[in-house]
């Protein structure tokens, strides 16, 4: 069963299985590199790692248009309900649940999670998706932490890791994260949206290949790979 993973810029990723479209952190309308507009993107499920505006993004408008189920931590889901969304599913870190697309577990992330209006957004998280085609780990916005080794014990087919620095891990710590996670493949995200997080992803990928042997794929914005 083929699964297509598309990078839509920043931390926004679309995962298409043969039956579902899963949209992660849909920051599109405010993103200078976005290859698609919010009113054109498909979504059956929307997954949010944390509450910052460059991750919650266009969730409300996309969910209203598509009828997608939004999944995130309890605090973010409560906030979205106050925005008028009712097709939602609250979770929290360490918890997992089986949805139509497969199982999802929320993992720790080291970051903040304040919502766009200043409301409390709970704890940030990463996302571990157990799909028929393999396990995908979207780290969310995070610094390096040692328990990535425990996440790696799950057997990661694909890791999506921030490399932009300043707000998240930079290239050096993202390389250390690859060593801890031991994924089969890794894709860099959360870089080059603005100058403050500008990075040479190809140079980073070459370091990862040489120092860890992990297959590293630098996707262009709008580019895809298949599991």
C-alpha positions, 0 to 999 in steps of 0.5 A, spaced: 500 500 500 503 506 497 503 512 501 505 519 498 509 524 503 509 531 500 512 537 503 508 543 503 513 548 506 515 550 513 513 544 517 506 543 513 506 536 510 501 532 507 500 524 507 496 521 502 494 514 503 490 510 498 484 512 502 485 518 506 489 525 506 492 527 512 495 534 513 500 536 518 501 543 521 497 547 515 501 554 515 499 556 508 496 563 507 501 566 511 507 562 508 511 565 502 513 558 499 507 555 500 505 551 493 498 551 494 492 555 497 488 553 503 482 553 499 485 548 494 488 543 499 485 536 501 484 534 508 480 528 511 484 529 518 488 535 520 494 534 525 497 539 529 503 539 533 503 545 537 499 552 538 504 557 534 500 561 528 505 558 523 503 551 525 495 552 526 495 556 520 489 555 516 486 549 520 479 553 521 478 555 514 480 548 511 477 544 516 470 548 515 471 547 508 473 539 508 470 537 514 476 534 516 477 531 523 482 535 527 487 532 532 491 535 537 492 536 544 486 537 549 488 545 550 488 546 542 482 542 541 478 546 546 481 552 543 478 550 536 472 548 539 471 555 541 472 557 534 466 553 532 469 547 530 466 540 532 469 535 528 475 534 533 479 529 537 483 531 543 489 527 545 495 528 549 503 526 550 504 519 551 497 517 548 495 513 542 489 512 538 487 508 532 483 512 527 481 510 520 488 512 517 492 508 522 494 509 529 497 516 532 501 517 538 503 524 541 510 524 543 514 529 547 517 536 544 521 541 547 518 548 545 512 552 546 505 552 544 502 559 545 496 560 541 495 566 536 491 570 540 495 568 547 491 563 549 494 557 553 496 551 548 498 546 552 504 542 551 508 541 544 508 535 541 511 530 536 507 526 531 508 518 531 504 515 525 503 508 525 501 507 517 500 500 513 506 503 509 511 504 515 512 509 521 512 516 520 515 521 525 514 528 525 518 531 530 514 538 530 518 544 533 523 541 538 530 542 540 534 535 541 532 531 547 535 524 549 528 520 549 528 521 541 532 514 542 526 511 545 522 514 539 527 510 534 526 504 538 519 504 534 522 503 528 522 509 524 521 508 516 521 516 515 523 522 520 521 529 518 526 533 522 526 541 523 533 544 521 532 551 521 535 553 528 533 559 532 526 556 534 528 549 533 534 544 532 539 547 528 543 542 523 548 540 528 543 537 533 538 535 527 544 530 525 544 528 532 537 526 532 538 522 526 543 518 530 538 517 536 532 516 532 535 511 526 530 512 521 530 509 514 530 515 511 529 523 513 527 529 510 529 536 513 523 541 514 522 548 518 527 551 514 528 557 509 521 560 510 524 566 513 532 568 513 532 567 520 532 560 519 535 559 512 539 553 512 543 549 506 539 543 506 543 539 501 549 540 505 546 538 511 543 532 507 550 530 505 553 530 512 547 525 515 549 521 509 556 521 510 556 520 518 550 516 519 549 512 513 541 514 513 538 515 506 536 523 506 531 526 502 531 534 500 524 535 498 523 541 494 517 545 496 511 541 493 515 535 492 514 528 494 516 521 496 513 515 496 513 509 502 
